[in-house]
Amino acid sequence: MKWKGSRQSDNVEDRRSISGGGKAIIGGGVIGIIVLLLNLFGGETGQQIAPILEQMQGGQGQQTEAAAPLSKEDEEMGNFVRAMLAYNEDTWTKIFTQHGMTYEKPKLVLFKGAVQTACGGASSASGPFYCPGDRKVYMDLDFFEELKTKFGAKGGDFAIAYVIAHEIGHHIQTLMGTSSKMRQEQQGKSEAEANKLSVALELQADFYAGVWAHDNQEKLEAGDIEEALSAASAVGDDAIQSKMQGHVVPDSFTHGTSEQRMYWFKKGYKTGDITQGTTFEEIR
């Protein structure tokens, strides 16, 4: 994606030079792989994965120690993230204004290893996520190498851009009251029905990411959309379950299938119209 020389957001908190301490209590990742697997599977598979997560988090205690200085590549990636956040700020400020609303810009926190949030502690194993408690997006950029090497995504800078836009999509849902309404609707529902509402929320965030891409078409480069679709496909519930346990359990889906995730991103990209994100009406 074209970004050199563009505006960089001043709403990025770069904590990568400090390693967070404390045992992480994961606060709800959006496409976080390990925690997503635990949430999706539970039972026997969850019991097999849990010790791995504990080992990844073990040894942190309550200590905080300095991380290695940022490399030139780290600095470059930080600048890229600032540019992507600025693109999101510009897009959503414009769209909200068009609909008679005011857009509240979120913060984006870059970290390595572990981080403390208003949603609790989180480790890099949680993947990128949005915390509604402090209205911040949290990302450990090492996640994207894992996404490529372990889960088959193509990688590339637009995979990162897609994930940022997806997390900002959850911020949009918070501002518009969609997230709180969804949580209310989940009350009293069966697990399967509550999961369907969660899927609708996640797919709508994918749709909003597509809307953002539509608004920034002039900045796209060849292969960018394919990178986003590859990332979306890699983290579909069916793809993850098939890879990890050899079969899928549709009632346990919380984020949507690979096909659904790609479909809603493409719909947002094609229409550029936020009123078309009707996942709650269609995913029942």
Residue pairs with C-beta under 8 A, 6 or more apart in sequence:
1 84
1 157
1 158
1 161
1 216
1 219
1 220
1 221
1 224
2 219
2 220
2 221
3 80
3 83
3 84
3 87
3 219
6 83
6 86
6 87
6 219
7 83
7 86
7 90
8 79
8 82
8 83
8 86
9 82
9 83
9 85
9 86
9 89
9 105
9 108
10 82
11 85
11 89
11 105
11 106
11 107
11 108
12 78
12 81
12 82
12 85
12 107
12 108
12 109
12 110
13 107
13 108
13 109
13 110
13 136
14 78
14 110
15 109
15 110
15 111
15 112
15 115
16 67
16 70
16 74
16 78
16 110
16 111
16 112
17 66
17 67
17 69
17 70
18 64
18 66
18 67
19 64
19 65
19 66
19 67
19 112
19 113
19 114
20 60
20 64
20 111
20 113
20 114
20 115
20 116
20 121
21 60
21 61
21 62
21 63
21 64
21 65
21 114
22 60
22 61
22 62
22 114
22 116
22 121
23 57
23 60
23 61
23 121
24 57
24 60
24 114
24 120
24 121
24 122
24 123
24 125
24 126
25 120
25 121
25 122
26 32
26 35
26 120
26 121
26 122
26 123
26 125
26 126
27 117
27 119
27 120
27 121
27 122
27 126
27 129
27 131
27 133
28 119
28 129
28 131
29 35
29 36
29 122
29 126
29 127
29 128
29 129
30 127
30 128
30 129
30 130
30 163
30 166
30 167
30 170
30 202
30 205
30 255
31 127
31 128
31 163
31 166
31 235
31 255
32 125
32 126
32 127
32 128
32 129
32 143
33 125
33 127
33 143
33 146
33 147
33 150
33 151
33 235
33 240
34 49
34 52
34 53
34 56
34 125
34 126
34 127
35 53
35 125
35 126
35 127
36 127
36 235
36 240
36 254
36 255
37 45
37 46
37 49
37 240
37 244
38 46
38 49
38 50
38 53
39 254
40 237
40 240
40 241
40 249
40 252
40 253
40 254
41 49
41 241
41 244
41 245
41 249
41 252
42 252
45 244
45 245
49 244
53 123
53 125
56 123
56 124
56 125
57 114
57 123
57 125
60 113
60 114
67 112
67 113
70 78
74 141
77 141
77 160
78 110
80 157
80 160
81 108
81 110
81 139
81 141
81 160
81 164
84 160
84 161
84 164
84 165
85 108
85 164
85 168
87 161
87 212
87 216
87 219
88 164
88 165
88 168
88 212
89 103
89 105
91 211
91 212
91 215
91 216
92 103
92 168
92 172
92 212
93 103
93 105
94 215
95 103
95 211
95 215
95 274
96 102
96 103
97 103
99 274
101 175
101 176
103 175
104 135
104 175
106 130
106 135
106 136
106 137
106 168
106 171
107 134
107 135
107 136
107 137
108 136
108 137
108 138
108 139
108 164
109 115
109 117
109 136
109 137
109 138
109 139
110 139
110 140
110 141
111 124
111 138
111 139
111 140
112 124
112 140
112 142
113 123
113 124
113 140
114 121
114 122
114 123
114 124
115 121
115 122
115 138
115 140
116 122
117 131
117 133
117 134
117 136
117 138
118 131
118 133
118 134
118 136
119 129
119 131
119 132
119 133
119 134
122 129
122 138
124 140
124 142
124 143
127 140
127 143
128 137
128 138
128 139
128 140
128 143
128 163
128 164
128 167
129 137
129 138
129 167
130 136
130 137
130 138
130 167
130 168
130 170
130 171
130 174
131 137
131 138
132 170
132 174
132 179
135 171
135 174
137 164
137 167
137 168
137 171
139 163
139 164
139 167
141 160
144 155
144 159
144 160
144 163
145 155
147 153
147 155
147 159
147 231
147 234
147 235
148 154
148 155
148 159
151 234
151 235
151 239
151 240
151 243
152 230
152 234
153 159
153 227
153 230
153 231
153 233
153 234
153 235
154 226
154 227
154 230
154 231
155 227
156 223
156 224
156 227
157 227
158 220
158 221
158 223
158 224
158 225
158 227
158 228
159 227
159 228
159 230
159 231
161 224
161 228
162 209
162 213
162 227
162 228
162 231
162 232
162 265
163 231
165 208
165 209
165 212
165 213
166 205
166 206
166 208
166 209
167 205
168 208
168 209
168 212
169 204
169 205
169 206
169 207
169 208
169 209
169 212
170 179
170 201
170 205
172 178
172 205
172 208
173 179
173 182
173 201
173 204
173 205
173 208
174 180
178 201
178 204
179 201
182 197
182 198
182 200
182 201
182 280
185 197
186 193
186 194
186 197
186 198
189 197
191 251
192 251
195 251
195 252
195 253
195 254
196 283
196 284
197 280
198 254
198 255
199 237
199 253
199 254
199 255
199 256
199 260
199 279
199 283
200 279
200 280
200 282
200 283
201 279
202 254
202 255
202 256
202 261
203 255
203 256
203 260
203 261
203 264
203 279
203 283
204 264
204 277
204 279
204 280
206 232
206 256
206 261
206 264
206 265
206 268
207 264
207 265
207 267
207 268
207 276
207 277
207 279
208 268
208 274
208 277
209 228
209 265
209 268
210 264
210 265
210 266
210 267
210 268
210 269
210 270
211 268
211 269
211 271
211 272
211 273
211 274
211 277
212 268
213 220
213 224
213 225
213 228
213 265
213 268
213 269
214 268
214 269
214 270
214 271
214 272
215 272
225 269
228 265
229 262
229 265
229 266
232 258
232 261
232 262
232 265
233 239
233 258
233 261
233 262
234 258
235 255
235 258
235 261
236 255
236 256
236 257
236 258
236 259
236 260
236 261
237 248
237 252
237 253
237 254
237 255
237 256
237 257
238 248
238 250
238 253
238 257
238 258
239 257
239 258
241 247
241 248
241 249
241 252
242 248
255 261
256 264
256 283
260 283
264 277
264 279
267 276
267 277
268 276
268 277
